[in-house]
Amino acid sequence: MKRLAIVGVVLALVGLVLAVAYWPLTSVSGSQLRADEQGNGFLGYAVGATITIHERIDNVSYAQVFGPSVTVLWMHSGDPNNPVPVYVQGDARPAITPGETVYMPAVLEKTVLGIEYWQVSSPSDVHAAWPVDAAFYGALGLGVVCLVADAVRNRSVTPQG
């Protein structure tokens, strides 16, 4: 195999693995959180546990009552009538729009009443997912381009007749 073909295969395989497996292996979706919710808690998670959430935002709400402001990100859960709330300390509205897919680290907290909820410490911890996804699909696409370029370059034309 030529170098260009080897580079193409490596890039295509790395891009494919990252595009297909990275988010499911390293993060939790809104539907997984909804499935793990049991009463006032989350099954399988201890208070203080940190996870990475990767999901589309259905809605954003903001409140400031007698103290620090809180932005509530309503994460897509598969049921439009039952989104998963994630609380962000501070005003995250300028950086987040409904319909956007984001990823963020969240910590499981517990209220005095025993209700568990997911909290993000700062609006700067909420990131758009498209740059990461673009890098994954870009590696895959570049690998395919390298393979096609190598195939076209090495194509031999046989004379007819």
N, C-alpha and C positions, 0 to 999 in steps of 0.2 A: 504494500500500500504506500502511496505517496504521503508526504507530510501534510499536505492540505486535506486529504481525506481523513487522516488520523485526527487532525485538529477538528475537523467537521464532526466526526463521530463522537469525540470526547465532549465537545460543546453541546451537541444535540442531546447526548445522554444526560449530561449534568443539568442542562436546561429543562429537560423532560422530568427528571427526578425532582428538581426544585419546584417546578410549576405544578406538579401533581401531588407531591408528598409533603412539602415543607409546612404549609399552614395546617393541614390535618394532624401532623405529628407534633407540632410545637405550640399549638394554640387550641382554644376552646371556642366554639361557636355559640350563638345565642340559643339555638335549639338544644344544644347539649346542656347549657346552663338551665334551661327550662325543664329538661328531663331530669336533671339532678336535684331540682328544687323539691323539698319535702316539707310541707307545713311552713314553719318559720325558719328553716335552715336549708343547707345544701348538702345532700348526701355525698359522702366521700371527700369532703373538704373540711379541714379544721380551721377555726378562727385564726386569722393571721396568715393563712395560706396565700401565696402569690401565684397568679396565673396570667397568661397572655390571652386576651380576648381578641378575636379577629372576626368582625361581623359588620354587616350593613346597618347604618343608623336609620331607624324609621322616623324618629322625631327627636327634637331637642327642646327641653324646657329649662327655665332658669328661675331661681328663687333666692331672695336675700331677706331673711327675717331675723332681726335682732342679733346679727353677728356675721360670720363669714358667708360669702355667697356660694351657692352650689348649683352646678349645672347637671341636669338629669339627661343622660343619653338613653333613649329607648331603643334597645337593640332588637333587630329582627330575630324572631324565634320560630318562624314557620307558621305561626298563628297571628294574623294581623290584629286580632282583638286582645292579644295577651303578650305584648312585647316584654323584654327583660330590662329592668332599669339598672343602670350603672351610674353611680354618683361621682362627679368630678368636683374636687375642691377648687373653687374659683369660677370665673366666667370663661367658659370654653366656646361660647357662641361665635365669636369672630373666626375661629379656626375650623369650625365643624358645620357642615350643612346636611340636612336630611337627605338620605339616598346615597351618601358617601360610605364607602367601605373603609374601616379604620382598624388599626391594631393598637393595643395599649396594655400595660401591666396593671392588674387590679388586685387588691388585697381584700380578703373576706373579713368584714368587721361585724360587730354585734352590738345592738342597742341595749339600753338598760332593760327594756321589755323582753329581751331575748330574740329579737328579730334580726336575722342575718342579712347583710347586703354587701354588694361589691362596690369598692371605692377606689378611685384613681386619685393620686395625691396632687396632681397639678394638670392644668390644661396642656402644658408642654409635653406631657407624657402620652397624649393622644396623637397618633400619626396616621396620615393617609396611607393606605395600603398600595395605591397604584404605582409608586416608584419601585417598590420591592417587586411587585408583580411584573412590571415592565422589564426589570433586570432579568428575571427568570425567563420570561418569554423571549426577551432579546437574545439571551444565550442560546436558547433553543433555535430561534430563527437564524442566528448567525451560523450555527452548526449546519443547518440545512443548506444555507447559501454556500458554505464551504464545500459541502458534498456535491451540490449541483455544479459549482464552478469546476471542481476536480473532474466530474464526469464529462462536462462539456469540453474541457481542455484536453482530456485524454481520449476523446471519441475519435475513433479511426474511421475514415471514409474509405470504403472498398470500391475500387473501380468496377463498373458494370460492363459486361460485354465480353 
